[in-house]
């Protein structure tokens, strides 16, 4: 059996071609779904932090950067949803 990997972002865009979907640049691999009522993309905070750390940031710096520059930014009604899933 052959499995074809389709990113969550591609699945969302293909499923809702008429919707205006707002995404956070550089965090496509952290997308975990979409809110069907608001059509806002949902991101895993843990995966976002991991992506930043893969870019050579230390954990504390990645969290600070994410909180200030990513999740702290309001970009209108379609601002993504950040799922807090990085509890210890």
Secondary structure, DSSP 8 states (H G I E B T S, - for coil): -------HHHHHHHH-TTS-----TT-GGGEEEEETTTTEEEEEHHHHHHHHHHTT--HHHHHHHIIIIITT---STT--EEE-----
